[in-house]
Amino acid sequence: MSVVGDGYMARVITFENIAGPSKNQAVALRVGSGQSAFYRCDVIAYQDTLYIHTLRQFYVKCIIIGSVDFIFGNAAAVFQDCDIHARRPNPVTAQGREDPIQNPGIVIQNCRIGATQDLLAVQDSFQSYLGGP
């Protein structure tokens, strides 16, 4: 799903891409909406689950599950009191800033970061990273 238009708000909804872990991008939600807010939403996929494309975004009490830079983009995004779970393979975030004038960033505040069952089963075989280059 793609969200555009300022002031978008979502509450208690699931955004899911069921493409699977085929090593290709599988965006469940792309947000290019300024001053958008998400409350108690689930965003579930594998690679590139949540594309925080641009502008300012706010996520509260959401569940985000994915693999390979699954929270990524060029927005100024705040995640507050969220559950963030990595699947195999598992780098969590990738900030996409290219313009030095922009002030994007990812704030993860009072969130729980963990692993899904498939990753827990092989946790000694994988290193997990909160952010990537």
ChimeraX commands (.cxc) that place a marker at each C-alpha (Angstrom):
marker #1 position 0.00,0.00,0.00 radius 0.5
marker #1 position 1.19,3.52,-0.75 radius 0.5
marker #1 position 0.17,6.50,1.36 radius 0.5
marker #1 position 0.33,10.03,-0.06 radius 0.5
marker #1 position -1.32,13.28,1.01 radius 0.5
marker #1 position -0.50,15.12,4.21 radius 0.5
marker #1 position -2.16,14.25,7.49 radius 0.5
marker #1 position -2.87,10.57,6.80 radius 0.5
marker #1 position -3.89,8.64,9.91 radius 0.5
marker #1 position -4.31,4.88,10.35 radius 0.5
marker #1 position -5.54,3.03,13.41 radius 0.5
marker #1 position -5.69,-0.68,14.22 radius 0.5
marker #1 position -5.03,-2.02,10.72 radius 0.5
marker #1 position -2.59,-4.53,9.23 radius 0.5
marker #1 position -0.48,-3.78,6.15 radius 0.5
marker #1 position 1.03,-7.04,4.89 radius 0.5
marker #1 position 2.94,-8.16,1.81 radius 0.5
marker #1 position 2.82,-11.96,1.58 radius 0.5
marker #1 position 5.49,-12.25,-1.15 radius 0.5
marker #1 position 7.81,-14.22,1.16 radius 0.5
marker #1 position 11.58,-14.22,1.69 radius 0.5
marker #1 position 12.62,-14.49,-1.96 radius 0.5
marker #1 position 15.48,-11.97,-1.56 radius 0.5
marker #1 position 13.51,-9.33,-3.44 radius 0.5
marker #1 position 11.92,-6.15,-2.16 radius 0.5
marker #1 position 8.52,-6.82,-0.58 radius 0.5
marker #1 position 7.20,-3.46,0.66 radius 0.5
marker #1 position 4.03,-3.74,2.73 radius 0.5
marker #1 position 3.63,0.01,3.31 radius 0.5
marker #1 position 5.18,3.02,1.54 radius 0.5
marker #1 position 4.56,6.35,3.26 radius 0.5
marker #1 position 5.15,9.66,1.50 radius 0.5
marker #1 position 2.66,11.58,3.60 radius 0.5
marker #1 position 3.72,14.51,5.77 radius 0.5
marker #1 position 2.49,14.56,9.36 radius 0.5
marker #1 position 1.17,11.02,9.04 radius 0.5
marker #1 position 0.33,8.97,12.12 radius 0.5
marker #1 position -0.08,5.23,12.68 radius 0.5
marker #1 position -1.57,3.86,15.90 radius 0.5
marker #1 position -1.62,0.13,16.77 radius 0.5
marker #1 position -0.93,-0.86,13.18 radius 0.5
marker #1 position 0.89,-4.02,12.06 radius 0.5
marker #1 position 3.31,-3.76,9.13 radius 0.5
marker #1 position 4.45,-7.22,8.04 radius 0.5
marker #1 position 6.62,-8.43,5.16 radius 0.5
marker #1 position 10.21,-9.51,4.52 radius 0.5
marker #1 position 12.80,-7.32,2.74 radius 0.5
marker #1 position 12.01,-3.58,2.86 radius 0.5
marker #1 position 8.77,-3.97,4.83 radius 0.5
marker #1 position 8.18,-0.32,5.74 radius 0.5
marker #1 position 9.35,2.34,3.29 radius 0.5
marker #1 position 9.39,5.62,5.20 radius 0.5
marker #1 position 9.80,7.45,1.92 radius 0.5
marker #1 position 9.73,11.11,2.90 radius 0.5
marker #1 position 8.46,13.88,5.20 radius 0.5
marker #1 position 7.47,13.47,8.89 radius 0.5
marker #1 position 5.89,10.28,10.22 radius 0.5
marker #1 position 4.82,9.03,13.66 radius 0.5
marker #1 position 4.22,5.39,14.70 radius 0.5
marker #1 position 2.79,4.50,18.13 radius 0.5
marker #1 position 2.25,1.00,19.55 radius 0.5
marker #1 position 2.77,-0.59,16.14 radius 0.5
marker #1 position 4.20,-4.02,15.32 radius 0.5
marker #1 position 6.74,-4.07,12.49 radius 0.5
marker #1 position 8.08,-7.41,11.23 radius 0.5
marker #1 position 10.53,-7.89,8.38 radius 0.5
marker #1 position 14.02,-8.69,7.17 radius 0.5
marker #1 position 16.87,-6.88,5.38 radius 0.5
marker #1 position 16.63,-3.14,6.09 radius 0.5
marker #1 position 12.95,-3.53,6.77 radius 0.5
marker #1 position 12.51,0.03,8.04 radius 0.5
marker #1 position 14.12,2.22,5.41 radius 0.5
marker #1 position 13.83,5.52,3.57 radius 0.5
marker #1 position 14.46,9.22,3.79 radius 0.5
marker #1 position 11.76,10.42,6.21 radius 0.5
marker #1 position 11.96,11.92,9.66 radius 0.5
marker #1 position 10.18,9.09,11.48 radius 0.5
marker #1 position 9.51,8.44,15.15 radius 0.5
marker #1 position 8.64,4.97,16.45 radius 0.5
marker #1 position 7.27,5.09,19.98 radius 0.5
marker #1 position 6.33,2.10,22.13 radius 0.5
marker #1 position 6.48,-0.23,19.10 radius 0.5
marker #1 position 7.45,-3.89,18.74 radius 0.5
marker #1 position 10.07,-4.37,16.03 radius 0.5
marker #1 position 10.88,-7.98,15.10 radius 0.5
marker #1 position 13.55,-9.17,12.70 radius 0.5
marker #1 position 13.18,-12.22,10.48 radius 0.5
marker #1 position 15.98,-14.04,8.64 radius 0.5
marker #1 position 18.08,-12.30,7.27 radius 0.5
marker #1 position 17.89,-9.35,9.55 radius 0.5
marker #1 position 19.40,-5.82,9.37 radius 0.5
marker #1 position 16.59,-3.65,10.80 radius 0.5
marker #1 position 16.95,-0.05,9.53 radius 0.5
marker #1 position 18.56,1.77,6.61 radius 0.5
marker #1 position 18.45,5.56,6.46 radius 0.5
marker #1 position 18.48,6.81,2.87 radius 0.5
marker #1 position 19.62,10.42,3.21 radius 0.5
marker #1 position 21.31,11.70,0.07 radius 0.5
marker #1 position 20.80,15.47,0.34 radius 0.5
marker #1 position 22.93,17.13,3.07 radius 0.5
marker #1 position 20.32,19.90,3.44 radius 0.5
marker #1 position 17.59,17.48,4.53 radius 0.5
marker #1 position 17.10,16.50,8.17 radius 0.5
marker #1 position 15.75,12.96,8.05 radius 0.5
marker #1 position 16.30,10.35,10.71 radius 0.5
marker #1 position 14.84,7.38,12.51 radius 0.5
marker #1 position 14.02,7.64,16.22 radius 0.5
marker #1 position 13.22,4.40,18.04 radius 0.5
marker #1 position 11.91,5.35,21.48 radius 0.5
marker #1 position 10.68,2.98,24.20 radius 0.5
marker #1 position 10.36,0.15,21.66 radius 0.5
marker #1 position 11.04,-3.54,22.00 radius 0.5
marker #1 position 13.39,-4.99,19.41 radius 0.5
marker #1 position 13.46,-8.74,19.05 radius 0.5
marker #1 position 13.39,-11.67,16.68 radius 0.5
marker #1 position 10.70,-13.83,15.14 radius 0.5
marker #1 position 10.65,-17.56,15.88 radius 0.5
marker #1 position 12.47,-18.44,12.63 radius 0.5
marker #1 position 15.38,-16.19,13.60 radius 0.5
marker #1 position 15.46,-17.29,17.24 radius 0.5
marker #1 position 15.94,-20.88,16.11 radius 0.5
marker #1 position 19.24,-19.99,14.40 radius 0.5
marker #1 position 20.30,-16.95,16.41 radius 0.5
marker #1 position 23.84,-18.25,16.93 radius 0.5
marker #1 position 24.34,-18.38,13.14 radius 0.5
marker #1 position 23.41,-14.75,12.41 radius 0.5
marker #1 position 24.55,-11.36,13.58 radius 0.5
marker #1 position 21.79,-8.75,13.89 radius 0.5
marker #1 position 22.25,-5.04,13.23 radius 0.5
marker #1 position 19.93,-2.22,14.24 radius 0.5
marker #1 position 21.16,-0.03,11.37 radius 0.5
marker #1 position 22.99,-0.30,8.10 radius 0.5
marker #1 position 25.12,2.06,6.06 radius 0.5
marker link #1:1,2 radius 0.2
marker link #1:2,3 radius 0.2
marker link #1:3,4 radius 0.2
marker link #1:4,5 radius 0.2
marker link #1:5,6 radius 0.2
marker link #1:6,7 radius 0.2
marker link #1:7,8 radius 0.2
marker link #1:8,9 radius 0.2
marker link #1:9,10 radius 0.2
marker link #1:10,11 radius 0.2
marker link #1:11,12 radius 0.2
marker link #1:12,13 radius 0.2
marker link #1:13,14 radius 0.2
marker link #1:14,15 radius 0.2
marker link #1:15,16 radius 0.2
marker link #1:16,17 radius 0.2
marker link #1:17,18 radius 0.2
marker link #1:18,19 radius 0.2
marker link #1:19,20 radius 0.2
marker link #1:20,21 radius 0.2
marker link #1:21,22 radius 0.2
marker link #1:22,23 radius 0.2
marker link #1:23,24 radius 0.2
marker link #1:24,25 radius 0.2
marker link #1:25,26 radius 0.2
marker link #1:26,27 radius 0.2
marker link #1:27,28 radius 0.2
marker link #1:28,29 radius 0.2
marker link #1:29,30 radius 0.2
marker link #1:30,31 radius 0.2
marker link #1:31,32 radius 0.2
marker link #1:32,33 radius 0.2
marker link #1:33,34 radius 0.2
marker link #1:34,35 radius 0.2
marker link #1:35,36 radius 0.2
marker link #1:36,37 radius 0.2
marker link #1:37,38 radius 0.2
marker link #1:38,39 radius 0.2
marker link #1:39,40 radius 0.2
marker link #1:40,41 radius 0.2
marker link #1:41,42 radius 0.2
marker link #1:42,43 radius 0.2
marker link #1:43,44 radius 0.2
marker link #1:44,45 radius 0.2
marker link #1:45,46 radius 0.2
marker link #1:46,47 radius 0.2
marker link #1:47,48 radius 0.2
marker link #1:48,49 radius 0.2
marker link #1:49,50 radius 0.2
marker link #1:50,51 radius 0.2
marker link #1:51,52 radius 0.2
marker link #1:52,53 radius 0.2
marker link #1:53,54 radius 0.2
marker link #1:54,55 radius 0.2
marker link #1:55,56 radius 0.2
marker link #1:56,57 radius 0.2
marker link #1:57,58 radius 0.2
marker link #1:58,59 radius 0.2
marker link #1:59,60 radius 0.2
marker link #1:60,61 radius 0.2
marker link #1:61,62 radius 0.2
marker link #1:62,63 radius 0.2
marker link #1:63,64 radius 0.2
marker link #1:64,65 radius 0.2
marker link #1:65,66 radius 0.2
marker link #1:66,67 radius 0.2
marker link #1:67,68 radius 0.2
marker link #1:68,69 radius 0.2
marker link #1:69,70 radius 0.2
marker link #1:70,71 radius 0.2
marker link #1:71,72 radius 0.2
marker link #1:72,73 radius 0.2
marker link #1:73,74 radius 0.2
marker link #1:74,75 radius 0.2
marker link #1:75,76 radius 0.2
marker link #1:76,77 radius 0.2
marker link #1:77,78 radius 0.2
marker link #1:78,79 radius 0.2
marker link #1:79,80 radius 0.2
marker link #1:80,81 radius 0.2
marker link #1:81,82 radius 0.2
marker link #1:82,83 radius 0.2
marker link #1:83,84 radius 0.2
marker link #1:84,85 radius 0.2
marker link #1:85,86 radius 0.2
marker link #1:86,87 radius 0.2
marker link #1:87,88 radius 0.2
marker link #1:88,89 radius 0.2
marker link #1:89,90 radius 0.2
marker link #1:90,91 radius 0.2
marker link #1:91,92 radius 0.2
marker link #1:92,93 radius 0.2
marker link #1:93,94 radius 0.2
marker link #1:94,95 radius 0.2
marker link #1:95,96 radius 0.2
marker link #1:96,97 radius 0.2
marker link #1:97,98 radius 0.2
marker link #1:98,99 radius 0.2
marker link #1:99,100 radius 0.2
marker link #1:100,101 radius 0.2
marker link #1:101,102 radius 0.2
marker link #1:102,103 radius 0.2
marker link #1:103,104 radius 0.2
marker link #1:104,105 radius 0.2
marker link #1:105,106 radius 0.2
marker link #1:106,107 radius 0.2
marker link #1:107,108 radius 0.2
marker link #1:108,109 radius 0.2
marker link #1:109,110 radius 0.2
marker link #1:110,111 radius 0.2
marker link #1:111,112 radius 0.2
marker link #1:112,113 radius 0.2
marker link #1:113,114 radius 0.2
marker link #1:114,115 radius 0.2
marker link #1:115,116 radius 0.2
marker link #1:116,117 radius 0.2
marker link #1:117,118 radius 0.2
marker link #1:118,119 radius 0.2
marker link #1:119,120 radius 0.2
marker link #1:120,121 radius 0.2
marker link #1:121,122 radius 0.2
marker link #1:122,123 radius 0.2
marker link #1:123,124 radius 0.2
marker link #1:124,125 radius 0.2
marker link #1:125,126 radius 0.2
marker link #1:126,127 radius 0.2
marker link #1:127,128 radius 0.2
marker link #1:128,129 radius 0.2
marker link #1:129,130 radius 0.2
marker link #1:130,131 radius 0.2
marker link #1:131,132 radius 0.2
marker link #1:132,133 radius 0.2
view
